[in-house]
Amino acid sequence: MQRYFIDEALEVDQHFSITSDDAHHMKNVMRFRPEDTFHAVDQKQCTYLCEIAEVSHDIDCRVISAVDESPELPVKVTLYCPLLKGEKFDWMIQKATELGAHEFLIYEADRSIVRLDDKKRKKRLERFGKIVKEASEQSRRQVIPNIDFVPAVDRLDFEEYDRLLFAFEGNALNPATNIQSAISDIAHGSRIAFIFGPEGGFSEAETKQLSKHHSIRLGPRILRAETAPLYALSAISNSFETPASN
């Protein structure tokens, strides 16, 4: 069932129109015709089964019924990550969106290889926004993750989070710092901030700045910068979405 995000509140029997890029996708990629159905997620993050009423310049639709589903992680996970070389960052945010990330905040690490000016940052955010939107639709999410640039580690404020986790490669040989122990006492609905380093790892200054938080390991192996967030999200999903945790 194809899914689209709608910038308005919907209700059963309501008629609405889909325009621009989504309308183009519905007509030219999905080849939708009248009476075809799809899922729409409205601005309240509610899902509805909808039917195509008319295909013209825009797509006229009708809401048939509400869809009862809970695809989001029971905790909101914000990933703090530096930009990565090539298409690694694109790939990471796509897969992390599928795994349930709530937000991506891009900081400039001391050892960051990729550094952008404001103009290039704006263009990157436009591309990143399309990636996470499409990944949210594909993975049947009810939320499109927010993505933005933020200051360096020493200027960040983490007060809004219930737990801050610092993925430090120096813990690889220390089983006592495993992620499961660090999140075992976190309640459903909590907000978790997870900080990851660039390809070259954290600098000594960043390590010292973050050492007051929960320093953890992501298994006994050293993971690539684009792999570590996916490991963390998988571990969080296993802890909070398995039957034993419900």
Backbone as JSON, one array per atom type, in Angstrom:
{
  "sequence": "MQRYFIDEALEVDQHFSITSDDAHHMKNVMRFRPEDTFHAVDQKQCTYLCEIAEVSHDIDCRVISAVDESPELPVKVTLYCPLLKGEKFDWMIQKATELGAHEFLIYEADRSIVRLDDKKRKKRLERFGKIVKEASEQSRRQVIPNIDFVPAVDRLDFEEYDRLLFAFEGNALNPATNIQSAISDIAHGSRIAFIFGPEGGFSEAETKQLSKHHSIRLGPRILRAETAPLYALSAISNSFETPASN",
  "N": [[0.85, -1.19, 0.0], [0.8, 2.04, -1.05], [2.16, 5.05, 0.41], [1.59, 8.39, 1.54], [2.47, 11.64, 2.82], [0.47, 14.13, 4.26], [-0.13, 17.59, 4.44], [-2.17, 18.52, 6.24], [-4.99, 18.22, 8.5], [-6.89, 15.27, 8.56], [-10.09, 13.59, 8.16], [-12.6, 11.01, 8.32], [-14.44, 10.49, 5.31], [-13.79, 12.95, 4.3], [-12.85, 15.13, 1.6], [-9.94, 15.8, -0.29], [-7.01, 17.27, -1.86], [-4.08, 16.25, -3.63], [-0.97, 17.57, -4.5], [1.75, 18.86, -6.58], [4.97, 17.31, -6.26], [4.2, 14.82, -5.16], [1.76, 14.36, -6.46], [2.66, 14.11, -9.08], [4.2, 11.77, -8.77], [2.18, 9.93, -8.13], [0.65, 9.91, -10.48], [2.47, 9.38, -12.62], [4.37, 7.51, -11.84], [3.23, 5.57, -10.03], [0.95, 5.22, -11.48], [-1.73, 5.7, -10.78], [-5.3, 5.39, -10.78], [-8.8, 6.42, -10.88], [-10.58, 5.18, -8.04], [-8.5, 3.63, -7.13], [-6.53, 2.85, -4.22], [-4.76, 4.16, -1.33], [-2.5, 4.9, 1.42], [-2.67, 7.67, 3.59], [-0.89, 9.89, 5.64], [-1.64, 12.2, 8.02], [-1.22, 15.63, 9.32], [-1.47, 15.25, 12.01], [-0.25, 12.94, 12.48], [-1.73, 10.67, 12.03], [-3.01, 7.78, 10.38], [-4.72, 7.09, 7.34], [-6.92, 5.24, 5.22], [-7.3, 5.89, 1.89], [-9.04, 6.9, -1.14], [-8.72, 7.29, -4.65], [-10.38, 9.86, -6.29], [-10.46, 11.5, -8.56], [-8.27, 11.99, -11.31], [-6.35, 14.52, -12.41], [-4.8, 17.57, -13.11], [-4.09, 17.89, -10.46], [-4.46, 15.49, -7.76], [-7.47, 14.31, -6.8], [-8.96, 13.21, -3.83], [-10.55, 10.9, -1.47], [-11.22, 10.31, 1.95], [-11.47, 7.15, 3.32], [-11.38, 5.43, 5.63], [-10.07, 5.24, 9.02], [-6.8, 4.06, 9.91], [-5.58, 1.7, 12.08], [-2.6, 1.66, 13.61], [0.78, 1.31, 14.86], [3.61, 2.2, 14.16], [5.9, 3.53, 15.07], [8.98, 3.84, 16.97], [8.98, 3.1, 20.5], [10.42, 4.94, 21.96], [11.88, 8.2, 21.51], [14.42, 8.79, 19.36], [17.17, 10.76, 18.88], [19.68, 11.35, 16.58], [22.94, 12.45, 16.67], [25.17, 13.34, 14.36], [28.15, 13.74, 12.4], [28.7, 15.09, 9.06], [29.43, 12.81, 6.38], [31.81, 11.35, 4.07], [31.26, 11.35, 0.49], [28.46, 9.42, -0.55], [27.8, 8.27, 1.81], [26.51, 9.42, 4.04], [23.95, 9.97, 3.05], [23.05, 7.35, 2.61], [23.11, 6.39, 5.23], [21.17, 8.01, 6.64], [18.9, 7.29, 5.28], [18.58, 4.5, 5.87], [18.56, 4.63, 8.66], [16.23, 6.06, 9.07], [14.35, 4.17, 8.22], [14.72, 2.41, 10.31], [13.66, 3.75, 12.44], [14.56, 6.24, 13.49], [14.08, 9.38, 15.08], [15.0, 11.96, 14.71], [17.59, 13.82, 13.06], [20.56, 15.42, 13.77], [23.05, 17.42, 12.64], [26.34, 17.86, 13.37], [29.45, 19.7, 13.44], [32.28, 18.0, 13.66], [35.51, 17.84, 15.32], [37.25, 16.36, 13.78], [35.98, 16.22, 11.37], [35.66, 15.56, 7.94], [34.15, 16.54, 5.83], [33.09, 19.75, 5.26], [30.84, 22.43, 5.15], [29.64, 25.5, 3.65], [27.06, 27.97, 4.4], [25.3, 28.17, 2.17], [25.7, 25.76, 0.78], [24.92, 24.02, 2.77], [22.16, 24.48, 2.91], [21.3, 23.46, 0.44], [22.02, 20.79, 0.78], [20.31, 20.07, 2.89], [17.83, 20.17, 1.62], [18.07, 18.0, -0.13], [18.52, 15.93, 1.73], [16.07, 16.04, 3.08], [14.27, 15.04, 1.17], [15.21, 12.44, 0.98], [14.71, 11.32, 3.57], [11.95, 11.61, 3.69], [11.01, 9.95, 1.58], [12.02, 7.54, 2.53], [10.54, 7.29, 4.87], [7.97, 6.99, 3.86], [8.27, 4.59, 2.43], [8.87, 2.78, 4.48], [6.6, 2.77, 5.97], [6.2, 4.65, 8.01], [4.85, 6.95, 10.5], [5.84, 9.37, 10.95], [7.95, 11.88, 9.65], [11.33, 12.14, 9.95], [12.96, 14.92, 11.5], [15.6, 16.99, 10.22], [18.64, 18.7, 10.59], [21.24, 21.25, 10.84], [23.55, 21.74, 13.52], [25.45, 23.37, 16.23], [28.97, 22.78, 17.19], [30.14, 20.08, 19.36], [30.92, 21.11, 21.92], [29.22, 23.23, 22.25], [26.67, 22.4, 22.42], [23.39, 21.8, 23.81], [21.99, 19.52, 25.92], [19.83, 19.25, 27.6], [17.11, 18.69, 27.2], [16.81, 15.99, 26.87], [16.17, 12.65, 28.07], [18.12, 10.77, 28.31], [21.52, 10.67, 27.44], [23.63, 9.26, 25.17], [26.85, 8.21, 24.37], [28.67, 7.11, 21.83], [31.5, 5.48, 21.98], [34.49, 4.46, 20.58], [36.6, 3.56, 22.07], [35.57, 1.93, 23.99], [35.26, -0.62, 23.07], [36.38, -3.04, 24.0], [35.34, -3.32, 26.49], [32.99, -4.91, 28.11], [31.23, -4.03, 30.07], [30.16, -1.66, 29.32], [28.04, -1.97, 27.59], [25.34, -1.31, 25.28], [22.77, -2.22, 25.92], [22.67, -2.35, 28.74], [22.86, 0.36, 29.28], [20.44, 1.42, 28.49], [18.49, 0.06, 29.83], [16.89, 0.98, 31.93], [15.27, 2.92, 30.89], [12.21, 4.51, 30.25], [9.24, 3.89, 28.26], [8.4, 6.34, 25.83], [10.38, 8.11, 26.44], [13.07, 10.43, 25.67], [15.91, 10.03, 23.76], [19.24, 10.92, 23.2], [21.76, 10.3, 20.89], [25.12, 10.22, 20.29], [27.44, 10.25, 17.68], [30.66, 9.76, 16.17], [32.9, 11.15, 13.56], [34.47, 9.85, 10.5], [37.16, 9.72, 11.34], [36.96, 9.37, 14.06], [36.34, 10.54, 17.48], [37.86, 13.54, 18.74], [40.4, 14.18, 21.29], [39.58, 16.32, 22.87], [36.8, 16.36, 22.4], [36.09, 13.86, 23.38], [36.68, 14.2, 26.1], [34.83, 16.22, 26.7], [32.41, 14.85, 26.36], [32.55, 12.73, 28.11], [31.27, 12.82, 30.55], [28.77, 11.89, 30.18], [26.69, 8.99, 29.34], [28.89, 6.75, 28.38], [29.28, 4.4, 25.93], [29.61, 1.11, 24.39], [29.37, -0.31, 21.1], [29.0, -3.19, 20.64], [31.71, -5.67, 20.28], [33.32, -4.93, 18.17], [34.92, -2.51, 15.99], [33.03, -0.14, 14.46], [32.12, 1.26, 11.27], [31.59, 4.79, 10.58], [29.12, 5.24, 9.33], [27.77, 2.93, 9.9], [27.5, 2.58, 12.65], [25.26, 4.16, 13.79], [23.11, 2.64, 12.86], [23.44, 0.16, 14.04], [23.01, 0.93, 16.7], [20.3, 1.81, 16.65], [19.06, -0.59, 15.95], [19.62, -2.14, 18.21], [18.2, -0.68, 20.14], [15.61, -0.95, 19.16], [15.32, -3.72, 19.47], [15.33, -3.87, 22.25], [13.07, -2.4, 23.04], [10.88, -3.08, 21.46], [10.42, -5.79, 21.4], [8.37, -8.61, 22.41], [8.82, -9.15, 25.14], [9.38, -6.71, 26.27], [7.1, -5.26, 26.28]],
  "CA": [[0.0, 0.0, 0.0], [1.61, 3.25, -1.15], [1.91, 5.99, 1.51], [1.97, 9.79, 1.32], [2.28, 12.52, 3.97], [-0.41, 15.23, 3.9], [0.07, 18.75, 5.33], [-3.43, 18.99, 6.82], [-5.67, 17.22, 9.32], [-7.9, 14.55, 7.8], [-11.12, 12.84, 8.87], [-13.32, 10.09, 7.44], [-15.34, 11.08, 4.3], [-13.28, 14.24, 3.83], [-12.22, 15.2, 0.29], [-8.75, 16.64, -0.29], [-6.23, 17.16, -3.09], [-2.63, 16.09, -3.54], [-0.38, 18.39, -5.56], [3.21, 18.92, -6.78], [5.77, 16.11, -6.5], [3.43, 13.61, -4.84], [0.79, 14.17, -7.54], [3.45, 13.59, -10.21], [4.54, 10.38, -8.45], [0.96, 9.11, -8.19], [0.2, 9.78, -11.87], [3.45, 8.91, -13.59], [5.13, 6.37, -11.33], [2.3, 4.57, -9.55], [-0.12, 5.07, -12.48], [-3.01, 5.63, -10.08], [-6.54, 5.69, -11.5], [-9.94, 6.51, -9.95], [-10.93, 4.03, -7.2], [-7.31, 3.05, -6.51], [-6.43, 3.25, -2.82], [-3.43, 4.39, -0.76], [-2.51, 5.4, 2.79], [-2.25, 9.06, 3.81], [-0.6, 10.25, 7.03], [-1.93, 13.64, 8.11], [-0.35, 16.43, 10.18], [-1.6, 14.75, 13.39], [0.44, 11.65, 12.47], [-2.74, 9.61, 11.95], [-3.02, 7.14, 9.07], [-6.05, 6.86, 6.78], [-7.08, 4.61, 3.92], [-7.92, 6.88, 1.0], [-9.38, 6.45, -2.48], [-8.61, 8.29, -5.71], [-11.67, 10.24, -6.87], [-10.24, 12.01, -9.91], [-6.89, 12.27, -11.67], [-6.22, 15.61, -13.37], [-3.52, 18.23, -12.79], [-3.9, 17.42, -9.09], [-5.14, 14.22, -7.47], [-8.57, 14.49, -5.86], [-9.04, 11.99, -3.02], [-11.54, 10.84, -0.4], [-10.82, 9.47, 3.09], [-12.41, 6.03, 3.53], [-11.4, 4.98, 7.03], [-8.82, 5.37, 9.78], [-5.99, 2.85, 9.99], [-5.03, 1.53, 13.43], [-1.24, 1.14, 13.53], [1.75, 1.97, 15.75], [4.9, 1.81, 13.6], [7.02, 4.29, 15.59], [9.67, 3.33, 18.15], [8.4, 3.59, 21.76], [11.24, 6.06, 22.45], [12.29, 9.11, 20.43], [15.88, 8.76, 19.28], [17.82, 11.8, 18.08], [21.05, 10.99, 16.23], [23.88, 13.53, 16.42], [26.18, 12.76, 13.48], [28.81, 14.65, 11.46], [28.59, 14.69, 7.66], [30.39, 11.8, 5.98], [32.26, 11.48, 2.69], [30.49, 10.73, -0.58], [27.04, 9.17, -0.33], [27.64, 7.5, 3.04], [25.52, 10.05, 4.92], [22.64, 9.72, 2.42], [22.69, 5.96, 2.88], [22.87, 6.23, 6.67], [19.9, 8.59, 7.07], [17.83, 6.49, 4.69], [18.41, 3.27, 6.64], [18.2, 4.98, 10.03], [14.81, 6.4, 9.03], [13.63, 2.9, 8.18], [14.86, 1.77, 11.61], [12.87, 4.46, 13.44], [15.13, 7.47, 14.03], [13.12, 10.48, 15.2], [15.59, 13.24, 14.32], [19.01, 13.83, 12.74], [21.18, 16.72, 13.98], [24.38, 17.32, 12.04], [27.29, 18.78, 14.0], [30.78, 19.71, 12.83], [33.24, 17.42, 14.59], [36.88, 18.31, 15.17], [37.9, 15.6, 12.71], [35.09, 16.13, 10.2], [36.31, 15.74, 6.64], [33.25, 17.34, 5.02], [32.68, 21.01, 5.89], [30.04, 23.16, 4.17], [29.18, 26.85, 3.96], [25.61, 28.04, 4.6], [24.61, 27.92, 0.91], [25.75, 24.33, 0.5], [24.12, 23.34, 3.79], [20.76, 24.59, 2.52], [21.06, 22.51, -0.64], [22.09, 19.44, 1.34], [19.1, 19.82, 3.67], [16.76, 19.87, 0.67], [18.25, 16.62, -0.58], [18.3, 15.04, 2.87], [14.64, 16.01, 3.36], [13.64, 14.12, 0.22], [15.62, 11.07, 1.31], [14.01, 10.81, 4.75], [10.52, 11.53, 3.36], [10.79, 8.73, 0.8], [12.27, 6.39, 3.41], [9.41, 7.21, 5.8], [6.85, 6.43, 3.1], [8.57, 3.2, 2.11], [8.88, 1.95, 5.7], [5.29, 2.91, 6.6], [6.29, 5.48, 9.21], [3.86, 8.01, 10.7], [6.61, 10.59, 11.21], [9.14, 12.15, 8.85], [12.33, 12.68, 10.87], [13.53, 16.24, 11.29], [17.04, 16.97, 9.99], [19.13, 20.08, 10.59], [22.61, 21.46, 11.29], [23.67, 22.32, 14.87], [26.85, 23.72, 16.53], [29.9, 21.73, 17.61], [29.8, 19.38, 20.61], [31.11, 21.92, 23.13], [28.2, 24.27, 22.31], [25.35, 21.77, 22.38], [22.63, 21.71, 25.06], [21.28, 18.25, 25.9], [18.93, 19.24, 28.74], [15.77, 18.2, 26.86], [16.8, 14.53, 26.71], [16.15, 11.82, 29.28], [19.37, 10.02, 28.36], [22.48, 10.99, 26.39], [24.54, 8.15, 24.96], [28.05, 8.62, 23.65], [29.24, 5.89, 21.25], [32.95, 5.67, 22.01], [35.19, 3.26, 20.11], [37.52, 3.1, 23.11], [34.89, 0.96, 24.88], [35.02, -1.88, 22.34], [36.83, -4.2, 24.77], [34.78, -3.23, 27.84], [31.61, -5.39, 28.07], [30.39, -3.35, 31.07], [29.58, -0.45, 28.74], [27.17, -2.34, 26.47], [24.19, -0.42, 25.1], [21.59, -2.76, 26.6], [22.69, -1.91, 30.14], [22.69, 1.81, 29.34], [19.05, 1.81, 28.21], [17.58, -0.88, 30.49], [15.98, 1.64, 32.86], [14.58, 4.0, 30.19], [10.79, 4.22, 30.08], [8.61, 4.22, 26.98], [8.09, 7.75, 25.71], [11.56, 8.91, 26.76], [13.85, 10.99, 24.56], [17.31, 9.6, 23.82], [20.19, 11.52, 22.27], [22.86, 9.38, 20.62], [26.17, 10.98, 19.6], [28.39, 9.43, 16.93], [31.79, 10.52, 15.66], [33.16, 11.1, 12.13], [35.3, 8.73, 10.06], [38.4, 9.67, 12.11], [36.69, 9.23, 15.48], [36.31, 11.75, 18.3], [39.14, 14.1, 19.21], [40.56, 14.1, 22.75], [38.75, 17.37, 23.48], [35.39, 15.93, 22.34], [35.96, 12.73, 24.3], [36.64, 14.77, 27.45], [33.57, 16.95, 26.82], [31.28, 13.92, 26.39], [32.79, 11.64, 29.05], [30.37, 12.91, 31.71], [27.53, 11.23, 29.82], [26.78, 7.54, 29.27], [29.82, 6.28, 27.36], [28.92, 2.99, 25.68], [30.21, 0.44, 23.24], [28.43, -0.91, 20.16], [29.56, -4.5, 20.35], [33.15, -5.81, 20.46], [34.04, -4.56, 16.96], [34.92, -1.09, 15.64], [32.11, 0.03, 13.33], [32.26, 2.46, 10.45], [30.76, 5.91, 11.03], [27.77, 5.12, 8.8], [27.17, 1.7, 10.41], [27.25, 2.67, 14.09], [23.88, 4.54, 14.15], [22.17, 1.56, 12.52], [23.59, -0.82, 15.12], [22.36, 1.48, 17.89], [18.84, 1.78, 16.47], [18.63, -1.99, 15.99], [19.66, -2.55, 19.62], [17.09, -0.01, 20.82], [14.38, -1.63, 18.7], [15.26, -5.04, 20.11], [15.04, -3.69, 23.68], [11.78, -1.76, 23.32], [9.8, -3.55, 20.6], [10.22, -7.23, 21.54], [7.24, -8.9, 23.3], [9.2, -9.15, 26.56], [9.48, -5.34, 26.78], [5.77, -4.63, 26.23]],
  "C": [[0.89, 1.24, 0.0], [1.19, 4.25, -0.09], [2.4, 7.38, 1.14], [1.68, 10.58, 2.59], [1.54, 13.77, 3.51], [-0.26, 16.36, 4.93], [-1.25, 19.34, 5.81], [-4.02, 17.87, 7.66], [-6.78, 16.59, 8.5], [-8.93, 13.93, 8.73], [-11.9, 12.02, 7.85], [-14.36, 10.85, 6.61], [-14.89, 12.44, 3.8], [-12.7, 14.1, 2.43], [-11.03, 16.14, 0.38], [-7.98, 16.4, -1.59], [-4.75, 17.01, -2.78], [-2.01, 16.78, -4.75], [1.12, 18.12, -5.69], [3.85, 17.54, -6.97], [5.0, 14.82, -6.22], [2.4, 13.33, -5.93], [1.49, 13.59, -8.78], [3.78, 12.11, -9.99], [3.32, 9.47, -8.6], [0.52, 8.87, -9.63], [1.2, 9.04, -12.75], [4.3, 7.73, -13.14], [4.19, 5.25, -10.9], [1.15, 4.28, -10.53], [-1.49, 4.91, -11.82], [-4.16, 6.05, -11.0], [-7.67, 5.83, -10.49], [-10.29, 5.16, -9.35], [-9.71, 3.28, -6.68], [-7.16, 3.61, -5.09], [-4.96, 3.41, -2.39], [-3.6, 4.82, 0.69], [-2.0, 6.84, 2.81], [-2.02, 9.27, 5.3], [-0.76, 11.75, 7.14], [-1.0, 14.34, 9.1], [-0.44, 16.04, 11.64], [-0.91, 13.41, 13.56], [-0.53, 10.49, 12.59], [-2.79, 9.09, 10.52], [-4.44, 6.85, 8.62], [-5.94, 6.11, 5.45], [-7.86, 5.57, 3.04], [-8.13, 6.29, -0.39], [-9.23, 7.6, -3.48], [-10.0, 8.58, -6.27], [-11.51, 10.71, -8.31], [-8.76, 12.3, -10.11], [-6.87, 13.34, -12.75], [-4.86, 16.26, -13.14], [-3.11, 17.89, -11.36], [-4.62, 16.09, -8.93], [-6.21, 14.48, -6.42], [-8.84, 13.16, -5.16], [-10.16, 12.08, -1.99], [-11.03, 9.91, 0.69], [-11.88, 8.41, 3.32], [-12.51, 5.65, 5.0], [-10.06, 5.23, 7.69], [-8.11, 4.03, 9.83], [-5.34, 2.79, 11.37], [-3.65, 0.9, 13.32], [-0.34, 1.94, 14.47], [3.16, 1.61, 15.28], [6.12, 2.51, 14.22], [7.68, 3.6, 16.79], [9.02, 3.88, 19.42], [9.2, 4.7, 22.42], [11.66, 6.9, 21.26], [13.81, 9.23, 20.44], [16.38, 9.85, 18.33], [19.27, 11.39, 17.84], [21.86, 12.25, 15.93], [25.04, 12.93, 15.62], [26.85, 13.85, 12.65], [28.49, 14.2, 10.03], [29.7, 13.7, 7.34], [30.74, 11.96, 4.5], [31.3, 10.79, 1.71], [29.02, 10.59, -0.25], [26.79, 8.39, 0.96], [26.55, 8.08, 3.94], [24.11, 9.85, 4.36], [22.15, 8.32, 2.76], [22.34, 5.76, 4.35], [21.51, 6.79, 7.08], [18.71, 7.84, 6.47], [17.55, 5.25, 5.54], [18.01, 3.57, 8.08], [16.74, 5.42, 10.12], [13.96, 5.14, 9.02], [13.65, 2.2, 9.54], [14.22, 2.57, 12.75], [13.45, 5.71, 14.03], [14.1, 8.6, 14.02], [13.68, 11.79, 14.64], [17.08, 13.04, 14.03], [19.54, 15.25, 12.95], [22.64, 16.6, 13.59], [25.31, 18.34, 12.7], [28.64, 18.67, 13.3], [31.78, 19.21, 13.86], [34.65, 17.95, 14.33], [37.59, 17.63, 14.01], [36.99, 15.4, 11.49], [35.88, 16.39, 8.93], [35.48, 16.67, 5.77], [32.82, 18.57, 5.81], [32.02, 21.88, 4.83], [29.77, 24.59, 4.62], [27.66, 26.85, 4.03], [24.83, 27.71, 3.33], [24.57, 26.43, 0.59], [24.95, 23.53, 1.53], [22.64, 23.35, 3.42], [20.42, 23.59, 1.43], [21.09, 21.08, -0.13], [20.81, 19.11, 2.11], [17.91, 19.51, 2.76], [16.85, 18.44, 0.19], [17.99, 15.63, 0.55], [16.81, 14.91, 3.19], [13.89, 15.06, 2.45], [13.97, 12.67, 0.56], [14.83, 10.53, 2.49], [12.5, 10.73, 4.52], [10.22, 10.24, 2.61], [11.02, 7.49, 1.64], [11.13, 6.19, 4.39], [8.2, 6.6, 5.1], [7.07, 4.94, 2.84], [8.45, 2.29, 3.32], [7.6, 2.09, 6.52], [5.37, 3.62, 7.95], [5.09, 6.42, 9.3], [4.52, 9.36, 10.94], [7.75, 10.68, 10.19], [10.18, 12.76, 9.77], [12.77, 14.09, 10.49], [15.03, 16.1, 11.05], [17.54, 18.4, 9.86], [20.6, 20.1, 11.03], [22.6, 22.13, 12.67], [25.15, 22.64, 15.13], [27.7, 22.52, 16.9], [29.53, 21.19, 18.99], [29.88, 20.27, 21.84], [30.08, 23.05, 23.26], [26.79, 23.69, 22.31], [24.73, 21.68, 23.77], [21.78, 20.45, 24.99], [20.24, 18.14, 27.01], [17.58, 18.62, 28.45], [15.67, 16.68, 26.79], [16.79, 13.82, 28.07], [17.44, 11.02, 29.43], [20.24, 10.44, 27.18], [23.5, 9.87, 26.32], [25.65, 8.57, 24.01], [28.73, 7.35, 23.15], [30.74, 6.06, 21.08], [33.67, 4.38, 21.65], [36.18, 2.72, 21.13], [36.9, 2.09, 24.07], [34.72, -0.42, 24.25], [35.38, -3.12, 23.15], [36.29, -4.21, 26.19], [33.31, -3.63, 27.84], [30.68, -4.65, 29.03], [29.71, -2.12, 30.49], [28.61, -0.77, 27.6], [25.9, -1.49, 26.46], [22.95, -0.92, 25.85], [21.53, -2.33, 28.06], [22.4, -0.42, 30.26], [21.25, 2.26, 29.13], [18.03, 0.96, 28.96], [16.56, -0.21, 31.4], [15.21, 2.8, 32.2], [13.13, 3.61, 29.92], [10.32, 4.55, 28.66], [8.22, 5.69, 26.97], [9.27, 8.67, 26.0], [12.24, 9.42, 25.49], [15.32, 10.63, 24.77], [18.12, 10.35, 22.78], [21.38, 10.57, 22.13], [23.9, 10.12, 19.78], [27.19, 10.03, 18.97], [29.48, 10.33, 16.34], [31.94, 10.4, 14.15], [34.03, 9.91, 11.76], [36.57, 8.59, 10.89], [38.21, 9.52, 13.6], [36.67, 10.57, 16.2], [37.72, 12.23, 18.62], [39.23, 13.94, 20.72], [39.68, 15.12, 23.45], [37.28, 16.96, 23.49], [35.15, 14.78, 23.31], [35.85, 13.23, 25.74], [35.32, 15.48, 27.69], [32.39, 16.0, 27.03], [31.4, 12.84, 27.47], [31.89, 11.68, 30.27], [29.02, 12.25, 31.45], [27.73, 9.71, 29.75], [27.66, 7.13, 28.09], [29.6, 4.79, 27.15], [29.73, 2.41, 24.53], [29.09, -0.14, 22.37], [28.99, -2.25, 19.71], [31.08, -4.51, 20.47], [33.98, -5.39, 19.25], [33.98, -3.04, 16.74], [34.08, -0.93, 14.37], [32.44, 1.28, 12.54], [31.28, 3.53, 10.92], [29.32, 5.8, 10.53], [27.04, 3.88, 9.31], [26.75, 1.82, 11.87], [25.83, 3.12, 14.44], [22.86, 3.44, 13.88], [22.24, 0.44, 13.56], [22.83, -0.34, 16.35], [20.84, 1.42, 17.78], [18.31, 0.35, 16.51], [18.61, -2.51, 17.42], [18.51, -1.94, 20.4], [15.77, -0.65, 20.43], [14.23, -2.98, 19.38], [14.88, -4.93, 21.58], [13.62, -3.22, 23.93], [10.62, -2.33, 22.5], [9.61, -5.05, 20.63], [9.07, -7.48, 22.52], [7.59, -8.8, 24.77], [9.23, -7.75, 27.13], [8.15, -4.63, 26.8], [4.98, -4.85, 27.52]]
}
